[in-house]
Amino acid sequence: MISTPSISRLCKKAGVKTINKSGDCPDLIRNTMLLKMTEVLNCSVILCQMKQNKTVMEEDVYDALRLCGYNFTASEYISMKKHVI
């Protein structure tokens, strides 16, 4: 489970000025993150199975993100790969 302070830090990094920590906002953010992550991970597992691999690789996750509608430019994709290697 992602803690409320972690959600606050993510929101601050995204440019949010203030966040209501006592209300339903952190729970709503947790649920939304869970749904999006589940969607991307399910898609990456399907891609991995289509390639007949047993291990989900980095390219599978990037391809799943792209299939789920998260577009990356070629330079962003290359820079992300350089950080991992």
N, C-alpha and C positions, 0 to 999 in steps of 0.2 A: 504494500500500500504506500502511496506517495503521501508524505506528510504535508501539512498545511504550510510550514515554512518553506518547503521545497517548491510548492506551487507558487508561493509569494515571490521567491527568487526567480522562477521561470517567467512570471508575469512582469516583474521589474525589468528583466532582460529583454522582454518583448516590447517594453515601452509603456506599460500600464502604470499610471501614477499611484492610484490607491486601489485596494481590494478589500472587500468586506469579508474578513476572516471568520466572523461568527455566524454568518448566514449560510445559505445553501450554495454559495459560489464555489468553495473548494470541492464539495461533493459533485457538483455539476461538472467541474473541470476534470475531476477524477474519472467520472463515468464517460465523458467525451473522449478522454485520452485512452481509456480501456477499449472503447468501441473502435477507434481509429487504429490502435495498435493491433487489435485482433484481426481487423480487416486486412492490414498489410501483412501480418504474419501468416494468415491463412493463404493469402495469395502467393506469398513466397514459398510456402510448403508445396502448394500445387505446382508451381514452376519447377521446384526441385524434383518432384515426383515425375513430371513430364520429361525431365532430363535423365531420369532413372538414377538419380544420386540419392544417397542416404543422408548427406550432410547439406544443410542450407548454407550456401556460400554468399559472399558479399554481393556478387552480381545478381543473385536471386532476389535479395532484398531491394536493390536499386531498381531492378525490373518491376518488382511488385509495387514499389512506390510510384513508378511511372504509370503502371496500369491502373492504380488507384487514383490517378489524377494529380499527383505531385510532380510537376515538371521541373527538370534540372537542365541547365545548359551544359554543353559539352565541357566547358572549362570548370564548372562546379563539380561535375562528375569526376574529372581527372584530378582536381585538387583533393577531393574526398578520398580517392584511391591512393594518392601520395601520402596522406596522413596515416592510413592504415598500414601501409607497407613499411 
